[in-house]
Amino acid sequence: MAKSKTRYKHGDYIIREIKGRYYVYKLENVGGDVKERYVGPLDKIVEFYISSGGVGVSPTMRPPGFEPGTSCVAGRRPNPG
């Protein structure tokens, strides 16, 4: 029977399955060679992401500030009137 795929690549990251657990590696160019740098177990990375408030928050948008008009959508500011 054929063994299922145990390596998944997305951009510069690789996820490997080893003994039923998943581990994350980052591809880096070092002197013309591509090296894999170990990041950590996937479950711990996801737990950290969730606990840091990463779920539901766009990583490219800043959180709203205390001053009125600092949080705007699509470049439109609220009407002060």
PDB file of N, CA, C and O in Angstrom:
ATOM      1  N   MET A   1       0.834  -1.178   0.000  1.00  0.00           N
ATOM      2  CA  MET A   1       0.000   0.000   0.000  1.00  0.00           C
ATOM      3  C   MET A   1       0.886   1.251   0.000  1.00  0.00           C
ATOM      4  O   MET A   1       1.904   1.287   0.691  1.00  0.00           O
ATOM      5  N   ALA A   2       0.512   2.257  -0.757  1.00  0.00           N
ATOM      6  CA  ALA A   2       1.316   3.473  -0.849  1.00  0.00           C
ATOM      7  C   ALA A   2       1.170   4.315   0.411  1.00  0.00           C
ATOM      8  O   ALA A   2       0.090   4.431   0.989  1.00  0.00           O
ATOM      9  N   LYS A   3       2.289   4.894   0.814  1.00  0.00           N
ATOM     10  CA  LYS A   3       2.288   5.758   1.992  1.00  0.00           C
ATOM     11  C   LYS A   3       1.752   7.133   1.598  1.00  0.00           C
ATOM     12  O   LYS A   3       2.053   7.633   0.514  1.00  0.00           O
ATOM     13  N   SER A   4       0.957   7.743   2.482  1.00  0.00           N
ATOM     14  CA  SER A   4       0.387   9.055   2.172  1.00  0.00           C
ATOM     15  C   SER A   4       1.459  10.139   2.264  1.00  0.00           C
ATOM     16  O   SER A   4       2.526   9.930   2.843  1.00  0.00           O
ATOM     17  N   LYS A   5       1.160  11.284   1.692  1.00  0.00           N
ATOM     18  CA  LYS A   5       2.096  12.404   1.665  1.00  0.00           C
ATOM     19  C   LYS A   5       2.386  12.890   3.081  1.00  0.00           C
ATOM     20  O   LYS A   5       1.462  13.098   3.867  1.00  0.00           O
ATOM     21  N   THR A   6       3.659  13.069   3.407  1.00  0.00           N
ATOM     22  CA  THR A   6       4.027  13.503   4.754  1.00  0.00           C
ATOM     23  C   THR A   6       4.750  14.843   4.743  1.00  0.00           C
ATOM     24  O   THR A   6       5.318  15.246   5.758  1.00  0.00           O
ATOM     25  N   ARG A   7       4.737  15.543   3.599  1.00  0.00           N
ATOM     26  CA  ARG A   7       5.414  16.837   3.505  1.00  0.00           C
ATOM     27  C   ARG A   7       4.508  17.786   2.734  1.00  0.00           C
ATOM     28  O   ARG A   7       4.041  17.464   1.641  1.00  0.00           O
ATOM     29  N   TYR A   8       4.263  18.963   3.313  1.00  0.00           N
ATOM     30  CA  TYR A   8       3.420  19.974   2.682  1.00  0.00           C
ATOM     31  C   TYR A   8       4.220  21.260   2.595  1.00  0.00           C
ATOM     32  O   TYR A   8       4.815  21.687   3.584  1.00  0.00           O
ATOM     33  N   LYS A   9       4.242  21.887   1.415  1.00  0.00           N
ATOM     34  CA  LYS A   9       5.023  23.108   1.220  1.00  0.00           C
ATOM     35  C   LYS A   9       4.091  24.251   0.861  1.00  0.00           C
ATOM     36  O   LYS A   9       3.194  24.102   0.032  1.00  0.00           O
ATOM     37  N   HIS A  10       4.318  25.402   1.501  1.00  0.00           N
ATOM     38  CA  HIS A  10       3.570  26.615   1.181  1.00  0.00           C
ATOM     39  C   HIS A  10       4.549  27.779   1.263  1.00  0.00           C
ATOM     40  O   HIS A  10       4.975  28.160   2.353  1.00  0.00           O
ATOM     41  N   GLY A  11       4.905  28.339   0.122  1.00  0.00           N
ATOM     42  CA  GLY A  11       5.863  29.443   0.102  1.00  0.00           C
ATOM     43  C   GLY A  11       7.206  28.990   0.644  1.00  0.00           C
ATOM     44  O   GLY A  11       7.796  28.033   0.141  1.00  0.00           O
ATOM     45  N   ASP A  12       7.693  29.683   1.678  1.00  0.00           N
ATOM     46  CA  ASP A  12       8.982  29.359   2.290  1.00  0.00           C
ATOM     47  C   ASP A  12       8.850  28.420   3.477  1.00  0.00           C
ATOM     48  O   ASP A  12       9.821  28.228   4.209  1.00  0.00           O
ATOM     49  N   TYR A  13       7.690  27.834   3.690  1.00  0.00           N
ATOM     50  CA  TYR A  13       7.472  26.970   4.853  1.00  0.00           C
ATOM     51  C   TYR A  13       7.144  25.545   4.424  1.00  0.00           C
ATOM     52  O   TYR A  13       6.470  25.316   3.419  1.00  0.00           O
ATOM     53  N   ILE A  14       7.638  24.598   5.212  1.00  0.00           N
ATOM     54  CA  ILE A  14       7.364  23.179   4.998  1.00  0.00           C
ATOM     55  C   ILE A  14       6.775  22.626   6.282  1.00  0.00           C
ATOM     56  O   ILE A  14       7.264  22.916   7.374  1.00  0.00           O
ATOM     57  N   ILE A  15       5.725  21.829   6.152  1.00  0.00           N
ATOM     58  CA  ILE A  15       5.150  21.114   7.296  1.00  0.00           C
ATOM     59  C   ILE A  15       5.399  19.635   7.049  1.00  0.00           C
ATOM     60  O   ILE A  15       5.004  19.094   6.016  1.00  0.00           O
ATOM     61  N   ARG A  16       6.058  18.982   8.006  1.00  0.00           N
ATOM     62  CA  ARG A  16       6.363  17.555   7.888  1.00  0.00           C
ATOM     63  C   ARG A  16       5.596  16.779   8.945  1.00  0.00           C
ATOM     64  O   ARG A  16       5.469  17.217  10.088  1.00  0.00           O
ATOM     65  N   GLU A  17       5.084  15.616   8.543  1.00  0.00           N
ATOM     66  CA  GLU A  17       4.442  14.722   9.499  1.00  0.00           C
ATOM     67  C   GLU A  17       5.456  13.667   9.911  1.00  0.00           C
ATOM     68  O   GLU A  17       6.001  12.956   9.067  1.00  0.00           O
ATOM     69  N   ILE A  18       5.707  13.569  11.214  1.00  0.00           N
ATOM     70  CA  ILE A  18       6.626  12.576  11.762  1.00  0.00           C
ATOM     71  C   ILE A  18       5.923  11.894  12.924  1.00  0.00           C
ATOM     72  O   ILE A  18       5.605  12.533  13.927  1.00  0.00           O
ATOM     73  N   LYS A  19       5.682  10.601  12.790  1.00  0.00           N
ATOM     74  CA  LYS A  19       5.017   9.800  13.823  1.00  0.00           C
ATOM     75  C   LYS A  19       3.685  10.405  14.262  1.00  0.00           C
ATOM     76  O   LYS A  19       3.375  10.434  15.453  1.00  0.00           O
ATOM     77  N   GLY A  20       2.904  10.883  13.305  1.00  0.00           N
ATOM     78  CA  GLY A  20       1.576  11.405  13.599  1.00  0.00           C
ATOM     79  C   GLY A  20       1.540  12.832  14.112  1.00  0.00           C
ATOM     80  O   GLY A  20       0.460  13.346  14.403  1.00  0.00           O
ATOM     81  N   ARG A  21       2.680  13.485  14.233  1.00  0.00           N
ATOM     82  CA  ARG A  21       2.733  14.890  14.667  1.00  0.00           C
ATOM     83  C   ARG A  21       3.279  15.730  13.524  1.00  0.00           C
ATOM     84  O   ARG A  21       3.989  15.225  12.654  1.00  0.00           O
ATOM     85  N   TYR A  22       2.940  17.026  13.531  1.00  0.00           N
ATOM     86  CA  TYR A  22       3.350  17.917  12.454  1.00  0.00           C
ATOM     87  C   TYR A  22       4.360  18.934  12.972  1.00  0.00           C
ATOM     88  O   TYR A  22       4.206  19.485  14.061  1.00  0.00           O
ATOM     89  N   TYR A  23       5.409  19.173  12.160  1.00  0.00           N
ATOM     90  CA  TYR A  23       6.479  20.092  12.523  1.00  0.00           C
ATOM     91  C   TYR A  23       6.701  21.077  11.381  1.00  0.00           C
ATOM     92  O   TYR A  23       6.571  20.720  10.210  1.00  0.00           O
ATOM     93  N   VAL A  24       7.038  22.330  11.732  1.00  0.00           N
ATOM     94  CA  VAL A  24       7.176  23.405  10.753  1.00  0.00           C
ATOM     95  C   VAL A  24       8.651  23.750  10.573  1.00  0.00           C
ATOM     96  O   VAL A  24       9.400  23.864  11.544  1.00  0.00           O
ATOM     97  N   TYR A  25       9.053  23.914   9.318  1.00  0.00           N
ATOM     98  CA  TYR A  25      10.408  24.309   8.954  1.00  0.00           C
ATOM     99  C   TYR A  25      10.321  25.492   8.001  1.00  0.00           C
ATOM    100  O   TYR A  25       9.388  25.588   7.203  1.00  0.00           O
ATOM    101  N   LYS A  26      11.304  26.400   8.088  1.00  0.00           N
ATOM    102  CA  LYS A  26      11.367  27.553   7.187  1.00  0.00           C
ATOM    103  C   LYS A  26      12.550  27.363   6.254  1.00  0.00           C
ATOM    104  O   LYS A  26      13.652  27.040   6.698  1.00  0.00           O
ATOM    105  N   LEU A  27      12.322  27.565   4.957  1.00  0.00           N
ATOM    106  CA  LEU A  27      13.398  27.463   3.978  1.00  0.00           C
ATOM    107  C   LEU A  27      14.176  28.769   3.947  1.00  0.00           C
ATOM    108  O   LEU A  27      13.587  29.848   3.865  1.00  0.00           O
ATOM    109  N   GLU A  28      15.516  28.669   4.014  1.00  0.00           N
ATOM    110  CA  GLU A  28      16.377  29.855   3.975  1.00  0.00           C
ATOM    111  C   GLU A  28      17.500  29.618   2.982  1.00  0.00           C
ATOM    112  O   GLU A  28      17.995  28.498   2.849  1.00  0.00           O
ATOM    113  N   ASN A  29      17.901  30.671   2.285  1.00  0.00           N
ATOM    114  CA  ASN A  29      19.042  30.596   1.375  1.00  0.00           C
ATOM    115  C   ASN A  29      20.300  30.978   2.135  1.00  0.00           C
ATOM    116  O   ASN A  29      20.404  32.085   2.665  1.00  0.00           O
ATOM    117  N   VAL A  30      21.262  30.052   2.187  1.00  0.00           N
ATOM    118  CA  VAL A  30      22.527  30.290   2.881  1.00  0.00           C
ATOM    119  C   VAL A  30      23.653  29.983   1.902  1.00  0.00           C
ATOM    120  O   VAL A  30      23.919  28.821   1.593  1.00  0.00           O
ATOM    121  N   GLY A  31      24.309  31.025   1.421  1.00  0.00           N
ATOM    122  CA  GLY A  31      25.428  30.843   0.504  1.00  0.00           C
ATOM    123  C   GLY A  31      25.069  30.093  -0.764  1.00  0.00           C
ATOM    124  O   GLY A  31      25.864  29.286  -1.247  1.00  0.00           O
ATOM    125  N   GLY A  32      23.908  30.338  -1.303  1.00  0.00           N
ATOM    126  CA  GLY A  32      23.476  29.678  -2.521  1.00  0.00           C
ATOM    127  C   GLY A  32      22.802  28.340  -2.303  1.00  0.00           C
ATOM    128  O   GLY A  32      22.224  27.783  -3.237  1.00  0.00           O
ATOM    129  N   ASP A  33      22.862  27.810  -1.089  1.00  0.00           N
ATOM    130  CA  ASP A  33      22.193  26.551  -0.762  1.00  0.00           C
ATOM    131  C   ASP A  33      20.900  26.842  -0.012  1.00  0.00           C
ATOM    132  O   ASP A  33      20.803  27.830   0.715  1.00  0.00           O
ATOM    133  N   VAL A  34      19.916  25.980  -0.194  1.00  0.00           N
ATOM    134  CA  VAL A  34      18.654  26.112   0.528  1.00  0.00           C
ATOM    135  C   VAL A  34      18.722  25.224   1.762  1.00  0.00           C
ATOM    136  O   VAL A  34      18.933  24.016   1.656  1.00  0.00           O
ATOM    137  N   LYS A  35      18.542  25.829   2.934  1.00  0.00           N
ATOM    138  CA  LYS A  35      18.580  25.103   4.207  1.00  0.00           C
ATOM    139  C   LYS A  35      17.203  25.155   4.838  1.00  0.00           C
ATOM    140  O   LYS A  35      16.446  26.101   4.621  1.00  0.00           O
ATOM    141  N   GLU A  36      16.878  24.131   5.624  1.00  0.00           N
ATOM    142  CA  GLU A  36      15.629  24.104   6.378  1.00  0.00           C
ATOM    143  C   GLU A  36      15.936  24.438   7.830  1.00  0.00           C
ATOM    144  O   GLU A  36      16.744  23.766   8.471  1.00  0.00           O
ATOM    145  N   ARG A  37      15.281  25.492   8.353  1.00  0.00           N
ATOM    146  CA  ARG A  37      15.452  25.865   9.763  1.00  0.00           C
ATOM    147  C   ARG A  37      14.199  25.443  10.518  1.00  0.00           C
ATOM    148  O   ARG A  37      13.084  25.793  10.133  1.00  0.00           O
ATOM    149  N   TYR A  38      14.391  24.688  11.593  1.00  0.00           N
ATOM    150  CA  TYR A  38      13.273  24.199  12.397  1.00  0.00           C
ATOM    151  C   TYR A  38      12.604  25.365  13.117  1.00  0.00           C
ATOM    152  O   TYR A  38      13.284  26.173  13.750  1.00  0.00           O
ATOM    153  N   VAL A  39      11.274  25.460  13.025  1.00  0.00           N
ATOM    154  CA  VAL A  39      10.515  26.514  13.702  1.00  0.00           C
ATOM    155  C   VAL A  39       9.892  25.971  14.979  1.00  0.00           C
ATOM    156  O   VAL A  39      10.056  26.562  16.046  1.00  0.00           O
ATOM    157  N   GLY A  40       9.174  24.847  14.884  1.00  0.00           N
ATOM    158  CA  GLY A  40       8.553  24.256  16.059  1.00  0.00           C
ATOM    159  C   GLY A  40       7.415  23.338  15.675  1.00  0.00           C
ATOM    160  O   GLY A  40       7.090  23.197  14.496  1.00  0.00           O
ATOM    161  N   PRO A  41       6.799  22.703  16.686  1.00  0.00           N
ATOM    162  CA  PRO A  41       5.650  21.845  16.395  1.00  0.00           C
ATOM    163  C   PRO A  41       4.443  22.693  16.001  1.00  0.00           C
ATOM    164  O   PRO A  41       4.202  23.750  16.585  1.00  0.00           O
ATOM    165  N   LEU A  42       3.694  22.227  15.016  1.00  0.00           N
ATOM    166  CA  LEU A  42       2.566  22.987  14.481  1.00  0.00           C
ATOM    167  C   LEU A  42       1.525  23.293  15.546  1.00  0.00           C
ATOM    168  O   LEU A  42       0.978  24.395  15.564  1.00  0.00           O
ATOM    169  N   ASP A  43       1.234  22.341  16.439  1.00  0.00           N
ATOM    170  CA  ASP A  43       0.204  22.588  17.455  1.00  0.00           C
ATOM    171  C   ASP A  43       0.596  23.722  18.392  1.00  0.00           C
ATOM    172  O   ASP A  43      -0.267  24.501  18.798  1.00  0.00           O
ATOM    173  N   LYS A  44       1.873  23.837  18.745  1.00  0.00           N
ATOM    174  CA  LYS A  44       2.327  24.930  19.626  1.00  0.00           C
ATOM    175  C   LYS A  44       2.292  26.272  18.897  1.00  0.00           C
ATOM    176  O   LYS A  44       1.976  27.297  19.502  1.00  0.00           O
ATOM    177  N   ILE A  45       2.611  26.273  17.613  1.00  0.00           N
ATOM    178  CA  ILE A  45       2.566  27.511  16.826  1.00  0.00           C
ATOM    179  C   ILE A  45       1.134  28.017  16.733  1.00  0.00           C
ATOM    180  O   ILE A  45       0.892  29.216  16.873  1.00  0.00           O
ATOM    181  N   VAL A  46       0.182  27.118  16.498  1.00  0.00           N
ATOM    182  CA  VAL A  46      -1.229  27.507  16.409  1.00  0.00           C
ATOM    183  C   VAL A  46      -1.736  27.990  17.765  1.00  0.00           C
ATOM    184  O   VAL A  46      -2.447  28.993  17.829  1.00  0.00           O
ATOM    185  N   GLU A  47      -1.385  27.299  18.846  1.00  0.00           N
ATOM    186  CA  GLU A  47      -1.795  27.731  20.193  1.00  0.00           C
ATOM    187  C   GLU A  47      -1.277  29.132  20.496  1.00  0.00           C
ATOM    188  O   GLU A  47      -2.012  29.960  21.034  1.00  0.00           O
ATOM    189  N   PHE A  48      -0.020  29.407  20.158  1.00  0.00           N
ATOM    190  CA  PHE A  48       0.546  30.737  20.396  1.00  0.00           C
ATOM    191  C   PHE A  48      -0.183  31.790  19.567  1.00  0.00           C
ATOM    192  O   PHE A  48      -0.479  32.876  20.066  1.00  0.00           O
ATOM    193  N   TYR A  49      -0.473  31.479  18.312  1.00  0.00           N
ATOM    194  CA  TYR A  49      -1.165  32.421  17.429  1.00  0.00           C
ATOM    195  C   TYR A  49      -2.543  32.769  17.977  1.00  0.00           C
ATOM    196  O   TYR A  49      -2.938  33.935  17.978  1.00  0.00           O
ATOM    197  N   ILE A  50      -3.271  31.767  18.439  1.00  0.00           N
ATOM    198  CA  ILE A  50      -4.606  32.004  18.990  1.00  0.00           C
ATOM    199  C   ILE A  50      -4.520  32.795  20.289  1.00  0.00           C
ATOM    200  O   ILE A  50      -5.298  33.728  20.488  1.00  0.00           O
ATOM    201  N   SER A  51      -3.591  32.444  21.177  1.00  0.00           N
ATOM    202  CA  SER A  51      -3.482  33.134  22.468  1.00  0.00           C
ATOM    203  C   SER A  51      -2.994  34.571  22.325  1.00  0.00           C
ATOM    204  O   SER A  51      -3.250  35.397  23.201  1.00  0.00           O
ATOM    205  N   SER A  52      -2.294  34.882  21.234  1.00  0.00           N
ATOM    206  CA  SER A  52      -1.805  36.249  21.041  1.00  0.00           C
ATOM    207  C   SER A  52      -2.839  37.141  20.369  1.00  0.00           C
ATOM    208  O   SER A  52      -2.553  38.299  20.062  1.00  0.00           O
ATOM    209  N   GLY A  53      -4.048  36.609  20.135  1.00  0.00           N
ATOM    210  CA  GLY A  53      -5.108  37.418  19.532  1.00  0.00           C
ATOM    211  C   GLY A  53      -5.053  37.435  18.028  1.00  0.00           C
ATOM    212  O   GLY A  53      -5.644  38.317  17.405  1.00  0.00           O
ATOM    213  N   GLY A  54      -4.367  36.495  17.424  1.00  0.00           N
ATOM    214  CA  GLY A  54      -4.207  36.477  15.981  1.00  0.00           C
ATOM    215  C   GLY A  54      -5.439  36.063  15.216  1.00  0.00           C
ATOM    216  O   GLY A  54      -5.535  36.349  14.023  1.00  0.00           O
ATOM    217  N   VAL A  55      -6.385  35.401  15.852  1.00  0.00           N
ATOM    218  CA  VAL A  55      -7.573  34.921  15.146  1.00  0.00           C
ATOM    219  C   VAL A  55      -8.586  36.050  15.021  1.00  0.00           C
ATOM    220  O   VAL A  55      -8.950  36.675  16.018  1.00  0.00           O
ATOM    221  N   GLY A  56      -9.040  36.312  13.806  1.00  0.00           N
ATOM    222  CA  GLY A  56     -10.047  37.334  13.575  1.00  0.00           C
ATOM    223  C   GLY A  56      -9.486  38.733  13.418  1.00  0.00           C
ATOM    224  O   GLY A  56     -10.246  39.671  13.173  1.00  0.00           O
ATOM    225  N   VAL A  57      -8.182  38.903  13.553  1.00  0.00           N
ATOM    226  CA  VAL A  57      -7.548  40.207  13.417  1.00  0.00           C
ATOM    227  C   VAL A  57      -6.663  40.163  12.183  1.00  0.00           C
ATOM    228  O   VAL A  57      -5.816  39.279  12.052  1.00  0.00           O
ATOM    229  N   SER A  58      -6.854  41.105  11.287  1.00  0.00           N
ATOM    230  CA  SER A  58      -6.027  41.156  10.097  1.00  0.00           C
ATOM    231  C   SER A  58      -4.605  41.534  10.490  1.00  0.00           C
ATOM    232  O   SER A  58      -4.418  42.528  11.192  1.00  0.00           O
ATOM    233  N   PRO A  59      -3.590  40.776  10.061  1.00  0.00           N
ATOM    234  CA  PRO A  59      -2.222  41.113  10.438  1.00  0.00           C
ATOM    235  C   PRO A  59      -1.708  42.370   9.754  1.00  0.00           C
ATOM    236  O   PRO A  59      -0.657  42.886  10.133  1.00  0.00           O
ATOM    237  N   THR A  60      -2.436  42.882   8.740  1.00  0.00           N
ATOM    238  CA  THR A  60      -1.986  44.072   8.030  1.00  0.00           C
ATOM    239  C   THR A  60      -2.668  45.347   8.514  1.00  0.00           C
ATOM    240  O   THR A  60      -2.281  46.438   8.094  1.00  0.00           O
ATOM    241  N   MET A  61      -3.670  45.243   9.384  1.00  0.00           N
ATOM    242  CA  MET A  61      -4.361  46.433   9.885  1.00  0.00           C
ATOM    243  C   MET A  61      -3.979  46.693  11.327  1.00  0.00           C
ATOM    244  O   MET A  61      -3.876  45.764  12.127  1.00  0.00           O
ATOM    245  N   ARG A  62      -3.769  47.952  11.656  1.00  0.00           N
ATOM    246  CA  ARG A  62      -3.494  48.315  13.037  1.00  0.00           C
ATOM    247  C   ARG A  62      -4.799  48.322  13.810  1.00  0.00           C
ATOM    248  O   ARG A  62      -5.858  48.564  13.231  1.00  0.00           O
ATOM    249  N   PRO A  63      -4.741  48.057  15.120  1.00  0.00           N
ATOM    250  CA  PRO A  63      -5.963  48.153  15.915  1.00  0.00           C
ATOM    251  C   PRO A  63      -6.407  49.606  16.016  1.00  0.00           C
ATOM    252  O   PRO A  63      -5.578  50.504  15.871  1.00  0.00           O
ATOM    253  N   PRO A  64      -7.693  49.864  16.260  1.00  0.00           N
ATOM    254  CA  PRO A  64      -8.159  51.246  16.351  1.00  0.00           C
ATOM    255  C   PRO A  64      -7.494  51.980  17.507  1.00  0.00           C
ATOM    256  O   PRO A  64      -7.220  51.392  18.554  1.00  0.00           O
ATOM    257  N   GLY A  65      -7.238  53.272  17.308  1.00  0.00           N
ATOM    258  CA  GLY A  65      -6.614  54.092  18.340  1.00  0.00           C
ATOM    259  C   GLY A  65      -7.645  54.734  19.243  1.00  0.00           C
ATOM    260  O   GLY A  65      -8.843  54.480  19.112  1.00  0.00           O
ATOM    261  N   PHE A  66      -7.180  55.569  20.163  1.00  0.00           N
ATOM    262  CA  PHE A  66      -8.072  56.239  21.099  1.00  0.00           C
ATOM    263  C   PHE A  66      -8.673  57.509  20.505  1.00  0.00           C
ATOM    264  O   PHE A  66      -9.740  57.948  20.934  1.00  0.00           O
ATOM    265  N   GLU A  67      -8.000  58.101  19.526  1.00  0.00           N
ATOM    266  CA  GLU A  67      -8.489  59.339  18.933  1.00  0.00           C
ATOM    267  C   GLU A  67      -9.576  59.034  17.913  1.00  0.00           C
ATOM    268  O   GLU A  67      -9.483  58.037  17.198  1.00  0.00           O
ATOM    269  N   PRO A  68     -10.614  59.879  17.832  1.00  0.00           N
ATOM    270  CA  PRO A  68     -11.643  59.650  16.816  1.00  0.00           C
ATOM    271  C   PRO A  68     -11.061  59.829  15.417  1.00  0.00           C
ATOM    272  O   PRO A  68     -10.239  60.713  15.175  1.00  0.00           O
ATOM    273  N   GLY A  69     -11.497  58.987  14.521  1.00  0.00           N
ATOM    274  CA  GLY A  69     -11.049  59.104  13.138  1.00  0.00           C
ATOM    275  C   GLY A  69      -9.777  58.350  12.821  1.00  0.00           C
ATOM    276  O   GLY A  69      -9.329  58.372  11.675  1.00  0.00           O
ATOM    277  N   THR A  70      -9.167  57.672  13.807  1.00  0.00           N
ATOM    278  CA  THR A  70      -7.934  56.942  13.512  1.00  0.00           C
ATOM    279  C   THR A  70      -8.212  55.579  12.912  1.00  0.00           C
ATOM    280  O   THR A  70      -7.370  55.025  12.206  1.00  0.00           O
ATOM    281  N   SER A  71      -9.388  55.033  13.188  1.00  0.00           N
ATOM    282  CA  SER A  71      -9.721  53.742  12.574  1.00  0.00           C
ATOM    283  C   SER A  71     -10.690  54.008  11.437  1.00  0.00           C
ATOM    284  O   SER A  71     -11.832  54.409  11.657  1.00  0.00           O
ATOM    285  N   CYS A  72     -10.219  53.780  10.223  1.00  0.00           N
ATOM    286  CA  CYS A  72     -11.063  54.049   9.066  1.00  0.00           C
ATOM    287  C   CYS A  72     -11.055  52.841   8.148  1.00  0.00           C
ATOM    288  O   CYS A  72     -10.120  52.040   8.148  1.00  0.00           O
ATOM    289  N   VAL A  73     -12.111  52.730   7.373  1.00  0.00           N
ATOM    290  CA  VAL A  73     -12.255  51.619   6.458  1.00  0.00           C
ATOM    291  C   VAL A  73     -12.097  52.145   5.044  1.00  0.00           C
ATOM    292  O   VAL A  73     -12.776  53.096   4.656  1.00  0.00           O
ATOM    293  N   ALA A  74     -11.221  51.546   4.279  1.00  0.00           N
ATOM    294  CA  ALA A  74     -10.998  51.885   2.865  1.00  0.00           C
ATOM    295  C   ALA A  74     -10.682  53.366   2.669  1.00  0.00           C
ATOM    296  O   ALA A  74     -11.093  53.958   1.671  1.00  0.00           O
ATOM    297  N   GLY A  75      -9.961  53.964   3.603  1.00  0.00           N
ATOM    298  CA  GLY A  75      -9.524  55.341   3.453  1.00  0.00           C
ATOM    299  C   GLY A  75     -10.581  56.383   3.743  1.00  0.00           C
ATOM    300  O   GLY A  75     -10.321  57.573   3.564  1.00  0.00           O
ATOM    301  N   ARG A  76     -11.773  55.981   4.186  1.00  0.00           N
ATOM    302  CA  ARG A  76     -12.841  56.942   4.481  1.00  0.00           C
ATOM    303  C   ARG A  76     -12.868  57.212   5.974  1.00  0.00           C
ATOM    304  O   ARG A  76     -12.830  56.281   6.778  1.00  0.00           O
ATOM    305  N   ARG A  77     -12.934  58.458   6.339  1.00  0.00           N
ATOM    306  CA  ARG A  77     -13.007  58.834   7.750  1.00  0.00           C
ATOM    307  C   ARG A  77     -14.458  59.119   8.122  1.00  0.00           C
ATOM    308  O   ARG A  77     -15.231  59.586   7.285  1.00  0.00           O
ATOM    309  N   PRO A  78     -14.833  58.844   9.365  1.00  0.00           N
ATOM    310  CA  PRO A  78     -16.211  59.130   9.779  1.00  0.00           C
ATOM    311  C   PRO A  78     -16.504  60.624   9.746  1.00  0.00           C
ATOM    312  O   PRO A  78     -15.610  61.445   9.953  1.00  0.00           O
ATOM    313  N   ASN A  79     -17.754  60.971   9.485  1.00  0.00           N
ATOM    314  CA  ASN A  79     -18.188  62.359   9.437  1.00  0.00           C
ATOM    315  C   ASN A  79     -18.224  62.916  10.862  1.00  0.00           C
ATOM    316  O   ASN A  79     -18.950  62.380  11.700  1.00  0.00           O
ATOM    317  N   PRO A  80     -17.452  63.992  11.169  1.00  0.00           N
ATOM    318  CA  PRO A  80     -17.423  64.524  12.536  1.00  0.00           C
ATOM    319  C   PRO A  80     -18.714  65.249  12.925  1.00  0.00           C
ATOM    320  O   PRO A  80     -18.887  65.592  14.095  1.00  0.00           O
ATOM    321  N   GLY A  81     -19.609  65.488  11.988  1.00  0.00           N
ATOM    322  CA  GLY A  81     -20.819  66.259  12.224  1.00  0.00           C
ATOM    323  C   GLY A  81     -21.864  65.506  12.872  1.00  0.00           C
ATOM    324  O   GLY A  81     -22.942  66.041  13.130  1.00  0.00           O
TER     325      GLY A  81
END
